[in-house]
Amino acid sequence: MIDISHAGTFKLGDRTVNRLGYGAMQLAGPGVMGPPKDRQATLAVLREAVASGVNHIDTSDFYGPHVTNQIIREALHPYPRELTIVTKIGALRGTDGSWNKAFSAEQLTQAVHDNLRNLGLDVLDVVNLRAMFDVHGPAEGSIEAPLQTLADLQRQGLVRHIGLSNVTSKQVAEARRIATIVCVQNQYNLAHRADDALIDELAATGTAYVPFFPLGGFSPLQSDELASVAAQLGATPMQVALAWLLQRSPNILLIPGTSSVGHLRENLAAASLRLPADALQTLNRIGATSR
Ligand SMILES: NC(=O)c1ccc[n+]([C@@H]2O[C@H](COP(=O)([O-])OP(=O)(O)OC[C@H]3O[C@@H](n4cnc5c(N)ncnc54)[C@H](OP(=O)(O)O)[C@@H]3O)[C@@H](O)[C@H]2O)c1
């Protein structure tokens, strides 16, 4: 029996969510474009996640585009009261699948309305501004103007809470002068630990850190050390990778993605996996070079 409450909870704005959540990006078609191969299977994954206690789902209207949000709506609307859906704006997809910056006031406003319509909501729980100075990772540049637009949309009552994605520590500080920031979503996992200092900084202020690609993303994590720790503990490598994140810092919220109910169950069961000190030591060596 899977019990995700073992992983504990954390505050996301005025909501309390289980630390084990779900990332919906992989529900769209290949390359996060177009419809999925098996729509019924995607609906089943979402319904199983919520039935298992997941109350934090990460999405964006630029997944598909529109497709992922429409699947979430079909699977789960009317939404349970305890479900928090976090979306992100700041990018637009090209017809070739490219990810392009969309930071103008018109584009950001349109993106909020697209999310509201496709999710079937009157107000979005949390909206992350996704920085696009470099699509592949955080890069410096002012986010003041787009954040002012998002703060205006919040004042209009369309957005409850604001977060950031793909940002530097300096951008978090800049953003905090404009709005309350409830979460930061950057790439981070066992093998990619550039954000170690930022995670500690956010933990000190009670701000959630939500690592994207917690399992390695499009190329899932592979490492001999990870495989050997998993074998010793009778767990799978993906469960160990998630348990390591849970133990890394209490402000880390997980949103592993999967399009399979089997993988979903496996990932949620990581809530009950406790890594002993010697396993943590071995696992810490994997990402030591990326810091
Ligand atoms: N802010 C951003 O810029 C940004 C960027 C990327 C992603 N995100 C968010 O982060 C979430 C998580 O990222 P992600 O889904 O791309 O990457 P991920 O969670 O690191 O990994 C997902 C990949 O791992 C596979 N997988 C999942 N569970 C598995 C298991 N137990 N065993 C073996 N393989 C497994 C999935 O394939 P199967 O479908 O076959 O299980 C999928 O290919 C996304 O859903 C999205 O919401 C945000």
The ligand as an SDF file (V2000), in Angstrom:
LIG
                    3D

 48 52  0  0  0  0  0  0  0  0999 V2000
   10.3710   24.7650  -15.3530 N   0  0  0  0  0  0  0  0  0  0  0  0
   10.9000   24.1150  -16.3720 C   0  0  0  0  0  0  0  0  0  0  0  0
   11.5970   24.7180  -17.1940 O   0  0  0  0  0  0  0  0  0  0  0  0
   10.6500   22.6650  -16.5330 C   0  0  0  0  0  0  0  0  0  0  0  0
   11.4060   21.9290  -17.4700 C   0  0  0  0  0  0  0  0  0  0  0  0
   11.1620   20.5720  -17.5610 C   0  0  0  0  0  0  0  0  0  0  0  0
   10.2090   19.9570  -16.7610 C   0  0  0  0  0  0  0  0  0  0  0  0
    9.4860   20.6980  -15.8760 N   0  0  0  0  0  0  0  0  0  0  0  0
    8.4880   20.0770  -14.9710 C   0  0  0  0  0  0  0  0  0  0  0  0
    9.1530   19.0690  -14.2330 O   0  0  0  0  0  0  0  0  0  0  0  0
    8.4190   17.8540  -14.3090 C   0  0  0  0  0  0  0  0  0  0  0  0
    9.3670   16.6820  -14.1910 C   0  0  0  0  0  0  0  0  0  0  0  0
   10.2640   16.6540  -15.2710 O   0  0  0  0  0  0  0  0  0  0  0  0
   10.2250   15.5290  -16.4040 P   0  0  0  0  0  0  0  0  0  0  0  0
    8.9510   14.7880  -16.3330 O   0  0  0  0  0  0  0  0  0  0  0  0
   10.5640   16.1700  -17.6950 O   0  0  0  0  0  0  0  0  0  0  0  0
   11.4620   14.6480  -16.0210 O   0  0  0  0  0  0  0  0  0  0  0  0
   11.7090   13.5570  -14.8660 P   0  0  0  0  0  0  0  0  0  0  0  0
   10.6180   13.5720  -13.8780 O   0  0  0  0  0  0  0  0  0  0  0  0
   13.1030   13.7660  -14.4060 O   0  0  0  0  0  0  0  0  0  0  0  0
   11.7240   12.2060  -15.7020 O   0  0  0  0  0  0  0  0  0  0  0  0
   10.6780   11.8090  -16.4970 C   0  0  0  0  0  0  0  0  0  0  0  0
   11.2050   10.7010  -17.3920 C   0  0  0  0  0  0  0  0  0  0  0  0
   11.5790    9.5920  -16.5880 O   0  0  0  0  0  0  0  0  0  0  0  0
   10.8230    8.4380  -16.9500 C   0  0  0  0  0  0  0  0  0  0  0  0
   10.4130    7.7780  -15.6930 N   0  0  0  0  0  0  0  0  0  0  0  0
    9.5790    8.2710  -14.7450 C   0  0  0  0  0  0  0  0  0  0  0  0
    9.4680    7.4050  -13.7400 N   0  0  0  0  0  0  0  0  0  0  0  0
   10.2460    6.3420  -14.0380 C   0  0  0  0  0  0  0  0  0  0  0  0
   10.5370    5.1290  -13.3860 C   0  0  0  0  0  0  0  0  0  0  0  0
   10.0080    4.8460  -12.2100 N   0  0  0  0  0  0  0  0  0  0  0  0
   11.3950    4.2550  -14.0140 N   0  0  0  0  0  0  0  0  0  0  0  0
   11.9290    4.5450  -15.2050 C   0  0  0  0  0  0  0  0  0  0  0  0
   11.6900    5.6820  -15.8790 N   0  0  0  0  0  0  0  0  0  0  0  0
   10.8550    6.5860  -15.3000 C   0  0  0  0  0  0  0  0  0  0  0  0
    9.6370    8.9350  -17.7180 C   0  0  0  0  0  0  0  0  0  0  0  0
    9.2650    7.9900  -18.7070 O   0  0  0  0  0  0  0  0  0  0  0  0
    7.8620    7.2030  -18.6110 P   0  0  0  0  0  0  0  0  0  0  0  0
    6.8260    8.1470  -19.0910 O   0  0  0  0  0  0  0  0  0  0  0  0
    8.0910    6.0390  -19.5080 O   0  0  0  0  0  0  0  0  0  0  0  0
    7.6760    6.8070  -17.1850 O   0  0  0  0  0  0  0  0  0  0  0  0
   10.1850   10.2080  -18.3740 C   0  0  0  0  0  0  0  0  0  0  0  0
   10.8520    9.8840  -19.5690 O   0  0  0  0  0  0  0  0  0  0  0  0
    7.7240   17.9410  -15.6720 C   0  0  0  0  0  0  0  0  0  0  0  0
    6.6370   17.0640  -15.7390 O   0  0  0  0  0  0  0  0  0  0  0  0
    7.3460   19.4040  -15.7130 C   0  0  0  0  0  0  0  0  0  0  0  0
    6.1150   19.5870  -15.0340 O   0  0  0  0  0  0  0  0  0  0  0  0
    9.7070   22.0360  -15.7490 C   0  0  0  0  0  0  0  0  0  0  0  0
  1  2  1  0
  2  3  2  0
  2  4  1  0
  4  5  1  0
  4 48  2  0
  5  6  2  0
  6  7  1  0
  7  8  2  0
  8  9  1  0
  8 48  1  0
  9 10  1  0
  9 46  1  0
 10 11  1  0
 11 12  1  0
 11 44  1  0
 12 13  1  0
 13 14  1  0
 14 15  2  0
 14 16  1  0
 14 17  1  0
 17 18  1  0
 18 19  2  0
 18 20  1  0
 18 21  1  0
 21 22  1  0
 22 23  1  0
 23 24  1  0
 23 42  1  0
 24 25  1  0
 25 26  1  0
 25 36  1  0
 26 27  1  0
 26 35  1  0
 27 28  2  0
 28 29  1  0
 29 30  1  0
 29 35  2  0
 30 31  1  0
 30 32  2  0
 32 33  1  0
 33 34  2  0
 34 35  1  0
 36 37  1  0
 36 42  1  0
 37 38  1  0
 38 39  2  0
 38 40  1  0
 38 41  1  0
 42 43  1  0
 44 45  1  0
 44 46  1  0
 46 47  1  0
M  CHG  2   8   1  16  -1
M  END
$$$$
